[in-house]
Amino acid sequence: MQFRPRRAAALLAAAVTITAFCAADALARSYPFGPRTRSVNDLGNQYVPFHTHLWDLLHGRADGGLLVNWRSGYGSSFLPDLGTYLGSPFALLVAVFPRDEIDLAVYVVTVLKTASAAAAMACLLLTLRPGRWWAAGLLGTSYALCGWSVADASYNPMWLDGLIALPLLCLVGEWALAGRRRFLGVLVVALAWTANFYTAYMATLGAGLVLLLRLVLADLPRRRALAAAGRAALTVVLGVGLAAPLVTVIYFGTKHAYPGRVRQFAPVASEDVLARLLPATYGFGSPAVYVGVTALLLALALPFHRAVPARVRTGWTVLVLAVTLSMQWAPTHLVWHAFATPQGSPYRQAFVLCGLLVIAAWHTLSYGPPDRRALAAAAGLLALITLAASRSDLVRPFAWPVLLLATAGALGGLALLGRADAGQRSRLAGLAVVLLLGAQLGETAATSAVATRLRLAHLDDYAPWGQRQQRQADAIAGADGWPRYRTDPGREQTVGNDPLLVGGQGAQYYSSLTSDVLSRTLTALGDGWTSRGRSVQSLDNAVTDVIFSVGARVHSPPDPHQKHLAQDAGPVTVTRQDVPPLVTVRTAPDRAPFGPSPYRNQELLLGSRVYTVPRLAVHGDTGRPARGGRVGSGNAVTRPTITARCPAGTQVYLWAPHYSGTARQHGAGTDARFRFEFPRGRAAMAPLGPAPASGRLRVELSPDRPGRIPGGAIGCLDTARLRTAAARLKATAATEVTVSDGTLRAQLPPGSRGIAVVAAPRIAGWRCATGGGRERPAGEYHGLIAVPLDGNSTSLTCTFHPPGLRLGTAVGGASLLTLALLGALTAVRRRRVPAPSTTTPPRERVTTAR
């Protein structure tokens, strides 16, 4: 059987990557090899729940389809989320796992993506220049397990598609340079942009820089160089065009999303950048550009390696330095991030620099091992980098032994390889391979384990699927009545997307694409949020449950995984309420705009007065008035109180969006928790139990940070009036409602006039028709879908058309047609003209080194 170096290198890279990845998690005692969870931050809040929803979709168990997700946010557009979080072909693998092993499924997908990136880079290196296949494999691992991968992308698995895309898009550039595989190149670009357009954009920029340098180094005639560049540009345009149906939907989804906080880029200190080149360093918000000591030494040796042509040495060195500087300069930072500074890590393009460092290292080694002079110069530069980095707080004491051992292994392995190469001694070569492999496995596993442990120490974390989630899911399944009514998973959330994880149909929804209308509407009604408005929460309120047809609500004890919460080992329970259906009729809708009081705003949507909003007083620790309602500071630090009067027997609610701590009605109920953190979070309205027979309220507060109690914070709900209002809405509401993905149909009572209100946010894309009439864009009634009624129609149909889908489909169709025409023209030309000899991409001088 013929030996194939590229296949062998790819398999070696994937195998070493998987081994190191799993060894690191075992070393950190992280899931699935230990008791520590790996579901931190967005991995637990977004990626695991979204993959769970994908599992439900693939098994026919989801509420909704590709167009509308009826579980989250009372009905949200799903196609943008699909493209953002689930566009990778790897995501489909979750279907083969049991649903209660969804955390393991996401872990396996993450490992396979990382291994695929290693294999792709190994193939690219051998395409750029021939050389030792095992060295290409080890450098492929260096790239796949770079600092950006293990520190940032491992808990944002959608970004790993960009890690795979960079070497693949560089291969597309090589094919364009040689005039080969044009159609395959278009498909690769389309797949990369479909999998994750955000990191694919960065990978495309990086691959474009590599291609430009390759054109310069090839020293082609201007006409051939322009032709190659034109082929590459056309390949990218057609590929992105094929991905347009998803890309345009995501683009318009971001336009309709709740606006995040605008951030100004501030580059980190130079010593922090240098520190992140070293193993076992970690720091959120700094560029994770570690690629392993061996790859770093080889990249540093490139300018001094006399066997490499001067143009090659200069070209790759300048490119690496230019990209490094571009990460620290605000204008080029914006270019890398699609002209918007991200709200999280500001160095999301760091994987491109890691890829360039690995390619530079390959150019050093492919011309033969660096000689003593070059190796000494590289070691000297590494020493200077280490000296400068030692001033950074990111270099912790445990990093030094890892660095020393890795440096010794790398220098020893490269020195042995040089001696073996000079004397053709295979034993020394074998020993060098063992030394380099051992050093790489050790330092990479240590670096990844350090990132896992330190990440867990400073980011919010969540437990994998367990008894709590199973009990919630069972309770929801037993109470579910969709679409007759909604079942809300409850206020005591486990993650930021409980409806996707455990089922039900609630307000809770966390996405980068959370709609502006949903966030603003629920905020006006007293809801809370985190992540600067993009993670809306469940609102435990009887009035909003009537408005949004929540007929069953789950109540769970606090999550035992969250140690900062007061624990209660109570059972998971379900409360029920008689509510109108999803579609109600308002004969005389009140068009007054929302005001500052969430209680009055709820009454506007309900159409009835059900609250008493009394005057209140906020007192400090000594009983004196708290100035401006401020608590948690001044004279109201330990036990401030609120006093007011409510009609006896009414349900008491507290709305304090800028308060953080607990509140308890004296003599009744349990502690209600409020979470406010400017500017990231806003506290939701909470029930405090029934008012006493005397009507005199005393609410005891325990603030955990400075905050404020607004005027009108107390609302006294008359539950009898609420039942009457609900019965009135139900009497004139739709008699039947059916929902299927992006279509909602309702049968209305004869003679219905006014407006039909659908209990779903009026996100962009809804079109409705009554009777047999023509579809028109849906109206809006205080943030909900509204359709005018003339008294003649007895049916209502609303369909959802994701904004941008029609444009994207047109662009995709045009790209596909262009691709077909080019294919036809190519076939005709081949018939008329004899086939030219096969060309290969220009290479630098090939040595005999193996």
Buried (B, 14 or more C-beta within 10 A) or exposed (E): EEEEBBBBBBBBBBBBBBBBBBBBBBBBEBBBBBEBBBBBBBBBBBBBBBBBBBBBBBEEEBBBBEBBBBBBBBBBBBBBBBBBBBBBEBBEBBBEBEBBBBBBBBBBBBBBBBBBBBBBBBBBBBBBBBBBBBBBBBBBBBBBBBBBBBBBBBBBBBBBBBBBBBBBBBBBBBBBBBBBBBBEBBBBBBBBBBBBBBBBBBBBBBBBBBBBBBBEBBEBEEEBBEBBBEBBEBBBBBBBBBBBBBBBBBBBBBEBBBEBEEEEBEBBBEBBBBBBBBBBBBBBEBBBBBBBBBBBBBBBBBBBBEBBBEEBBBBBBEBBEEBBEBBBEEEBBEEBBEEEBBBEBBBBBBBBBBBBBBBBBBBBBBBBBBBEEBBBBBBEBBEEBBEBBBEBEBBBEEBBEBBEBBBEBBBBBBBBBBBBBEEEEEEBBEBBBEBBBBBBBBBBBBBBBBBBBBBBEEBBBBBBBEEBBEBBBEBBEEBBEBBEBBBBBBBBBBBBBBBBBBBBBBBBBBBBBBBBBBBBBBBBBBBBBBBBBBBBBBBBBBBBBBBBBBBBBBBBBBBBBBEEEEEEEEEBEBBEBEBBBBBBBBEEBEEEEBEEBBBBBBBBBBBBEBBBBBEBEBBBBEEEEBEEBBBBEBBBEEBBBBBBBBEEBBBBBBBBBBBBBBBBBBEEBEBBBBBBEEEBBBBBBBBBBBBBEEBEBBBBBBBBBBBBBBEBBBBBBBBEBBBEBBEBBBEBBBEEBEBEBBBBBBEBEEEBBBBBBBBBBBBBBBBBBBEEEEEEEBBBBBBBBBBBBEEEBBBBBBBBBBBBBEBBBBBBBBBBEBBEEBEEEEEEEEEEEEEEEEEEBBBBEEBEBE
